[in-house]
Amino acid sequence: MSVSNTQSSRRFTCGSNRPGRRVAASLLVLQSLSQFAPSGHAQEASAGNVKRGGVIRYGHFQEPACLFGGWVQQWYLQRQYSDNLVARSEDGKIVPWLAESWTMSDDKKVYTFEIKPNVKFTDGTPLDAQAIADNINGWLSNDPDLRNPTAAPYLSDSFESASAIAPLRLQVTLKVPFQPLLNVFAQSSQGILSPSALKRGLAVNCESPVGSGPFIVEEWRHGREVTFRRNPDYNSAPATAKHKGPAYVDGISWKFLPDQTVRYGSFLTGETDAIYDIPAIAWKEANSRFPVLRHITGGTPLRLALYSARPPFDDVLVRKAFAYSTDRKAAVDTSFLGSLPFEGNGALSQSSPEYLRELGQSYGYDSRKANQLLDQAGWTERNPNGVRVKNGNPLIVRVSYSNAFLKPDGEQALQAIQQQARAAGFDVRLQPTNPADFFAGKNLGPNDYEIVLLYWVAPGAEIFRISWKPDQNGEPNRFNPSRYQDLTLWDIIQKAEQEFNAPERAALYQQAERKIVDDAAVIGLTVLDVTLATKPNLKDVWLDRGSVGEPVFYDAHFDGGK
């Protein structure tokens, strides 16, 4: 998850008695609204009975500062208006999209893609091999108008060039083999945009990007909504889609409703047809009354990255002590009311193919072990407030976080962890930061925090390249907030990336996974999920499997029309 983009949203506050009042107030509102909600689950639309027309009113959570980029909230939007070179199916297979087929050279360095004919961007520019090559070369360039904040960290070490060797034949050449290449191309942040439109500059393209997808960005009313209209000429659906040709609905009204009570309430009262991120307090009700879609994203879970380059977390004993001092499972269960699971494996998400389930309960709550480890590390004294002290320095741990990465219910979990760790002698100080400031780097400097709460989504363990690449040539890896750098780990990761035998590649990634967890460079907290509730009369909405689980409205239609 890139932290290079900005957007605005409300800031969290940390009153110790406020979460309980908020939950109670939300419960009262949601209970009063539920009398208006219909019951029952959606049924699959029968073949040949699809009605066209209508506008999907969709309630989303966060609004980005640009309609495409490296943050998942941007990917959700880009999935509606752009197409990718390839798609990823629900079982993890790479399948055709703009590329109808492809081959790979014997040395695994040259990929040749056959591009679907007769496809155009919605500004009329032909979508051919040259247009795709222009996109890919731009992603890896130094041009801020073209550089891709998600593709570049994956491909910068391996990419050499992209070129059109025929009007509909694309060649991508690598310096070294990189097995996750097609997974990277399948992510919505790598959607192909019109080269003609890109020449307008980043500011214009952020407001009105041009792709070849099933919907066209019509208007962005900042702070309110993005309106999409159907692309009547759409002819480039991925192999994962349920039909071909233009979308069934006339468009989408993509509303930004950051307050979860307001968002869910709009759904219950019929103001929206689908909503994102079902509140924990409404999770059971929503599942019992409406069609609910859920995807647990791959890559990393929501995790606590411990700054290991200076005290106190430069000592692995103290890192492990902090992990054992907190009952993170109880904090998650209580805060999210059972709607999200605890995840003790901070290295890799449970939906990633290489995930080791036995690591999912790592560092369970053990106050006795936490105290033993701190004593062993030399933190044997305590000040009058019960905080441990070593060489005159109190054991202060500052936790930086933002609601750009944490659901509203999650702040209560951090407050619980704050109290739990205090019993072992940690002075935990929470540093909530609004998203705009957080993305601008506030509370993220090398001396600003001891823990930062983050995630980065990906199909699988290829995320390790992003999180654990060591600093090189004096250039720090800004995507490694824990500053944990281990050359043995990096060597394992690179070997995995160049291994095309699936079992052997998985074994290498799992070796890396165990090392990350054993060294407590990150500590797991919970999963990152994408949830959608839809009205029973809205059929065939699905979640993409490229990486994030974006809602896909291309196949969606209203039962009986709208």
Residue, then its C-alpha position, 0 to 999 in steps of 0.5 A: m500500500s503506497v503512502s504517497n497519495t493524499q486525501s481528506s477524512r476525519r481524524f480519530t480522537c482518543g478519549s477512553n470512554r468514547p468508543g463505548r458511547r459511539v457503539a451504543a449510539s450507532l446501535l440505537v441508530l441502526q436498530s431504529l433504521s432496520q425496520f425499513a430494511p427488506s429481508g431475504h438473499a439474492q438469487e442468481a439471475s437466470a440466463g436470458n433474463v437480464k434487464r438493462g438500465g438503471v444507475i447503481r447507487y453505491g456508498h463508499f468509505q474514503e475519497p482519494a485525492c486522485l482517481f488512480g494511484g497506489w492506494v487501494q481506495q484509488w484501485y476501487l475506482q480505477r477498476q470501473y473505467s480501465d482494463n488490464l493486460v491480464a486478469r486473476s481468477e478466483d483460484g489464483k490463475i492468470v487468465p486473458w484480458l487485453a492480452e488474448s494469449w502470451t508466451m515466455s522465452d526459455d530464459k524467462k526474460v521475454y514475454t510476448f503478448e497477443i493483444k485483443p483487436n479492435v479495442k479503443f479508449t473512450d477518447g477514441t485512441p486505439l488500444d494497441a500494443q504501442a499504447i500498452a508499451d507506453n503505459i508500462n514504460g511510463w510506470l518505470s520512468n522518472d516522469p511524475d505524470l506517468r510513474n506508477p507508485t505500485a508497479a515501480p517498487y515491484l519491477s524497478d530491479s527487473f524491468e528492461s523495456a516494453s515495445a510493440i513488435a507488431p501492431l497487436r504484439l507486445q514484448v516485455t523484456l526483463k533483466v532478470p526473471f521475475q515470476p510474479l510479473l503477471n500478478v503485478f499486471a493483474q492489479s487494478s493499479q496497473g490498469i491501462l490508460s489512454p496515452s493521449a489523455l496522459k499527455r494532459g498531465l497528472a492534475v487533469n488525469c486525476e480528475s478525469p482519467v481515460g481508460s477503455g473499461p465498461f464505465i466512463v468517468e463523467e464527473w467528480r463532485h469532490g466530497r460527494e461522489v464520482t458519477f460513471r456512465r456506461n461505455p456503449d462501445y465496450n468490447s474488452a471484458p476479462a475472462t473472469a467476467k460473466h458476459k461480453g459487450p457493454a455493461y447492463v446498467d446505465g451508470i454508477s453513482w459512487k457516493f463518499l459516505p465516510d461515517q459508517t452509521v450514515r453509510y449503513g443507514s443509507f443502505l437500510t433506507g433505500e438511498t443506496d443499492a450497495i455499500y462498502d465496509i459493513p460496520a462490525i455492529a451490523w455484521k450479523e444483521a447484514n449477513s442474515r438479511f442481505p447478500v454479502l460479499r467478502h474478500i480477505t486481501g492477500g499480501t500483508p495483513l493489518r500489522l504492527a511494524l516495530y522500528s528495529a533500527r534503534p532502541p528499544f526495538d533494536d533488541v529482538l527480546v523487547r520486540k517479542a516481549f511487546a508481542y507477548s504483553t498484548d492480548r491482541k486476539a481479545a482486543v480484535d474480538t472485542s473491537f470488531l465484535g467477531s466480524l474480523p479474525f485475529e491474525g498473529n502472522g504479521a508477515l503474510s495474509q491468510s488468503s495468500p497462497e504461501y500463508l503458513r496457518e500454524l503462524g496465525q496464532s504467533y505470540g499469543y498473550d503471555s504476560r509472564k513470558a513478556n516480563q521474563l524477556l524484558d528482564q533478560a533484555g535489561w529493563t529491570e527497573r520501573n519508575p513510580n508510574g510502573v514504566r520500565v527504565k533502562n539506563g535512565n530511559p523509560l520504555i516509551v512506545r509511540v504508535s502512529y496510525s491513520n484511519a486510511f489504514l484502520k477501520p473505525d472500530g479498530e481504534q478501540a483495539l489499539q486502546a486495549i493494546q495500550q492498556q495491556a502492554r502497560a502491565a508489562g511496563f510499556d508506556v504506549r502512546l497512540q498517535p492518530t494522524n489524519p490521512a492527508d498528514f499521514f500520507a505527507g509523512k507526519n508521525l512517520g519520520p525516523n524518530d517519530y514512532e516505535i510502531v506504525l500500523l500499515y498493510w500492503v495488498a498483493p496477490g501473495a508473497e511477492i509483497f516481500r519485495i516491497s516490505w523487506k528490500p534492503d536500503q540500497n546505495g544510500e536510498p532507504n526503502r520507504f515501504n519498510p517502516s520497521r527498518y528491519q533489514d536482513l541480507t539472508l532474508w533478501d537473498i531468499i526472497q530474490k531466489a523465490e522471485q526467480e523460481f518458476n517451480a510452484p512448490e519450490r517457490a512456495a517453500l522459499y517464500q515460506q522460509a522467508e515468512r518464518k524468519i520474519v515472524d520469528d524475528a518479530a519484525v512485524i506483529g500481526l493484528t487482524v486481516l484487511d477485508v473488503t465487504l459489500a452488502t447489496k440489495p436483493n434486486l441487484k444481481d451479479v456484483w462480484l469482487d475482483r481477485g487481482s489483489v484488492g477485491e474491488p467491487v465489479f459492477y460490469d456484470a451487475h443488473f437490477d432484477g426486473g429493471k430499475 
